[in-house]
Amino acid sequence: MVEPYLKDFEGVLLTDGYSGYASFCKKYRKITHAQCWTHSRRYFVRSEKAEPEASKEALELIGQMYKVEDDIRKQGVEGDDKDLP
């Protein structure tokens, strides 16, 4: 279990969607649980046939976030310098 390693952690915990992390973050309010966009994106890909327009829009927005992340990486920005003005 992650509890011994994260019980004193404060900040954002980025995970793959395993439900155990969500319940852990509810227990420790100083931790904000964030879902990995790569894992979230899969559900939009799977729903393309059922909801083509909504899936398309979601995938385009996720692509825009990936582009921003790529730009930041290419610029070599790190730490607090990544914060928006």
CYANA upper distance limits for C-alpha pairs under 8 A (distance plus 0.5 A):
  2 VAL  CA      6 LEU  CA      6.56
  3 GLU  CA      7 LYS  CA      5.81
  3 GLU  CA     24 PHE  CA      8.08
  5 TYR  CA      9 PHE  CA      8.46
  7 LYS  CA     28 TYR  CA      7.60
  9 PHE  CA     30 LYS  CA      8.06
  9 PHE  CA     31 ILE  CA      7.42
 10 GLU  CA     30 LYS  CA      5.71
 10 GLU  CA     31 ILE  CA      5.77
 11 GLY  CA     30 LYS  CA      7.08
 11 GLY  CA     31 ILE  CA      5.59
 11 GLY  CA     32 THR  CA      6.53
 12 VAL  CA     31 ILE  CA      6.27
 12 VAL  CA     32 THR  CA      5.11
 12 VAL  CA     33 HIS  CA      6.38
 12 VAL  CA     34 ALA  CA      7.05
 13 LEU  CA     31 ILE  CA      7.11
 13 LEU  CA     32 THR  CA      6.52
 13 LEU  CA     33 HIS  CA      5.53
 13 LEU  CA     34 ALA  CA      6.37
 14 LEU  CA     33 HIS  CA      6.77
 14 LEU  CA     34 ALA  CA      5.21
 14 LEU  CA     35 GLN  CA      6.22
 14 LEU  CA     36 CYS  CA      6.45
 15 THR  CA     21 TYR  CA      7.83
 15 THR  CA     33 HIS  CA      7.98
 15 THR  CA     34 ALA  CA      6.87
 15 THR  CA     35 GLN  CA      5.86
 15 THR  CA     36 CYS  CA      6.08
 16 ASP  CA     35 GLN  CA      6.66
 16 ASP  CA     36 CYS  CA      5.98
 16 ASP  CA     39 HIS  CA      6.55
 17 GLY  CA     21 TYR  CA      7.97
 17 GLY  CA     22 ALA  CA      8.41
 17 GLY  CA     35 GLN  CA      6.34
 17 GLY  CA     36 CYS  CA      7.69
 17 GLY  CA     39 HIS  CA      7.72
 18 TYR  CA     22 ALA  CA      7.95
 19 SER  CA     23 SER  CA      7.13
 20 GLY  CA     24 PHE  CA      6.65
 21 TYR  CA     25 CYS  CA      6.61
 21 TYR  CA     33 HIS  CA      7.98
 22 ALA  CA     26 LYS  CA      6.87
 22 ALA  CA     33 HIS  CA      6.96
 23 SER  CA     27 LYS  CA      6.98
 24 PHE  CA     28 TYR  CA      6.93
 25 CYS  CA     29 ARG  CA      6.69
 25 CYS  CA     30 LYS  CA      8.40
 25 CYS  CA     31 ILE  CA      6.11
 25 CYS  CA     32 THR  CA      7.03
 25 CYS  CA     33 HIS  CA      6.60
 35 GLN  CA     39 HIS  CA      7.99
 35 GLN  CA     40 SER  CA      7.41
 36 CYS  CA     40 SER  CA      6.78
 37 TRP  CA     41 ARG  CA      6.19
 37 TRP  CA     62 ILE  CA      7.87
 38 THR  CA     42 ARG  CA      7.28
 39 HIS  CA     43 TYR  CA      8.07
 40 SER  CA     44 PHE  CA      7.73
 41 ARG  CA     45 VAL  CA      6.92
 41 ARG  CA     59 LEU  CA      7.41
 41 ARG  CA     62 ILE  CA      7.88
 42 ARG  CA     46 ARG  CA      6.69
 43 TYR  CA     47 SER  CA      6.73
 44 PHE  CA     48 GLU  CA      6.89
 44 PHE  CA     55 SER  CA      5.73
 44 PHE  CA     58 ALA  CA      7.48
 44 PHE  CA     59 LEU  CA      7.31
 45 VAL  CA     55 SER  CA      7.32
 45 VAL  CA     59 LEU  CA      8.16
 47 SER  CA     51 GLU  CA      6.31
 47 SER  CA     52 PRO  CA      7.73
 47 SER  CA     55 SER  CA      6.92
 48 GLU  CA     52 PRO  CA      5.01
 48 GLU  CA     53 GLU  CA      8.30
 48 GLU  CA     54 ALA  CA      8.49
 48 GLU  CA     55 SER  CA      5.83
 48 GLU  CA     56 LYS  CA      7.72
 51 GLU  CA     55 SER  CA      6.39
 52 PRO  CA     56 LYS  CA      6.45
 53 GLU  CA     57 GLU  CA      6.75
 54 ALA  CA     58 ALA  CA      6.68
 55 SER  CA     59 LEU  CA      6.53
 56 LYS  CA     60 GLU  CA      6.63
 57 GLU  CA     61 LEU  CA      6.78
 58 ALA  CA     62 ILE  CA      6.68
 59 LEU  CA     63 GLY  CA      6.54
 60 GLU  CA     64 GLN  CA      6.80
 61 LEU  CA     65 MET  CA      6.97
 62 ILE  CA     66 TYR  CA      6.77
 63 GLY  CA     67 LYS  CA      6.71
 64 GLN  CA     68 VAL  CA      6.92
 65 MET  CA     69 GLU  CA      6.73
 66 TYR  CA     70 ASP  CA      6.58
 67 LYS  CA     71 ASP  CA      6.65
 68 VAL  CA     72 ILE  CA      6.72
 69 GLU  CA     73 ARG  CA      6.70
 70 ASP  CA     74 LYS  CA      6.63
 71 ASP  CA     75 GLN  CA      6.74
 72 ILE  CA     76 GLY  CA      6.89
 72 ILE  CA     77 VAL  CA      6.27
 72 ILE  CA     82 LYS  CA      8.00
 73 ARG  CA     77 VAL  CA      6.88
 77 VAL  CA     81 ASP  CA      6.62
 77 VAL  CA     82 LYS  CA      6.52
 78 GLU  CA     82 LYS  CA      6.43
